[in-house]
Amino acid sequence: MSPERPHRPLRAAVVGAGGIARSSHLPALRTLAEEGETEVVAVVDVDDTAVRAFADAFQIPYASTDLEAMLAEVRPDLVVLCTPPAVHREQSVAALRAGAWVWCEKPPCPSLADYDAVEASEKGGDGDPYASIVFQHRFGSGARHVRRLLREGAFGRPLVAHCQTTWYRDTAYYAVPWRGRWATEGGGPAMGHGIHQTDLLLDLMGPWAEVRGMAARLVHDV
Ligand SMILES: NC(=O)c1ccc[n+]([C@@H]2O[C@H](COP(=O)([O-])OP(=O)(O)OC[C@H]3O[C@@H](n4cnc5c(N)ncnc54)[C@H](O)[C@@H]3O)[C@@H](O)[C@H]2O)c1
C-alpha cells in the first residue's frame, strides 16, 4: 500500500533567514503556495533583526529566535533548514522529533556520525517523516541527459568518472563567519561546492570503492 499523501497545504517553517532562504526557498515555497501545496507559517533565526525583517518581507505570521518554541507552538508539517552545516544535525533531530518532515540544505552534516543521528531520529514507517537534503544538481538537464545515456548503455560499462568543481567565489563570500571553517562548515570549498558534484557522481555511478583527497589553501583565508 502506498503511504498516505500528507495533507495540503503543507504548513512549512523556514529556519535560517539568510541568503539561500531569501533567494531560493521562499520564492519556491511561494510558488507552491499559489498552487495550494504549501503555506509558510513560521520563520526562525538566531538573529532577531534578521528574522523580523524576513517575516515582514514575506508576510510570515510567526517569527522567533527559538526553534524548540516554534516547533512546540506552531507544529509545522515541514521544516526547511537554511542554516549553517554545523547545526543541521541538532535542528534536523529536533524537527523530526516534533513530527515534521525536514528539507535540509547541503551539506547534510559535517560527519557521518552526525548523519547517523539524524537517520536514527526517523521512525522509518510508511508515511513517517524523514530528512531530505537539497542536491539540486541531480535534477539539471545535463545530469538527466547523462543518466539517460548511462541507462541506455551508451557509455558501455563506465569504469572511471572525472569531475571538477572549479567555481570561483570572491572574498566577501568567504567573509561570512561560518564559511570555510572546520567547526562551522565541516571544511571549505570541497564541502560547500565539491559536495554537489560528489553527490551527483554517486547518484550517476553508484557507491564508491575508494576515496583519495588532497587539499591546499591557495587564495582565500579559509
Ligand atoms: N543548494 C545550494 O546551491 C546552496 C547555495 C547556497 C547555500 N546553501 C546552503 O544553505 C545553507 C545556508 O547558507 P546561506 O548562504 O543562506 O547562509 P547565510 O549565512 O546567508 O544564512 C544563514 C542564516 O542562518 C542563521 N543561523 C545561524 N545559526 C543559526 C541557528 N543555530 N538557528 C537559526 N538560525 C541560525 C544566520 O543568522 C543566517 O541568517 C548552508 O548549508 C549552505 O551550504 C546551499
The ligand as a Gaussian input file, in Angstrom:
#p B3LYP/6-31G(d) Opt

LIG

0 1
 N       21.981000      24.326000      -2.640000
 C       22.791000      25.346000      -2.925000
 O       23.218000      25.538000      -4.062000
 C       23.181000      26.295000      -1.815000
 C       23.596000      27.591000      -2.109000
 C       23.952000      28.446000      -1.041000
 C       23.903000      27.978000       0.267000
 N       23.500000      26.682000       0.510000
 C       23.484000      26.142000       1.892000
 O       22.461000      26.808000       2.644000
 C       22.856000      26.916000       4.000000
 C       22.776000      28.395000       4.414000
 O       23.596000      29.154000       3.549000
 P       23.351000      30.742000       3.314000
 O       24.203000      31.099000       2.152000
 O       21.895000      31.032000       3.267000
 O       23.999000      31.309000       4.666000
 P       23.690000      32.723000       5.386000
 O       24.822000      32.946000       6.317000
 O       23.335000      33.769000       4.378000
 O       22.348000      32.408000       6.232000
 C       22.354000      31.536000       7.342000
 C       21.335000      32.069000       8.353000
 O       21.240000      31.119000       9.414000
 C       21.177000      31.849000      10.646000
 N       21.602000      30.954000      11.720000
 C       22.867000      30.607000      12.097000
 N       22.832000      29.722000      13.104000
 C       21.515000      29.509000      13.378000
 C       20.831000      28.688000      14.323000
 N       21.501000      27.891000      15.171000
 N       19.472000      28.709000      14.330000
 C       18.786000      29.508000      13.462000
 N       19.384000      30.313000      12.545000
 C       20.734000      30.298000      12.504000
 C       22.083000      33.051000      10.422000
 O       21.793000      34.081000      11.353000
 C       21.749000      33.411000       8.980000
 O       20.675000      34.333000       8.902000
 C       24.258000      26.297000       4.091000
 O       24.170000      24.948000       4.491000
 C       24.772000      26.385000       2.657000
 O       25.742000      25.385000       2.330000
 C       23.130000      25.860000      -0.494000

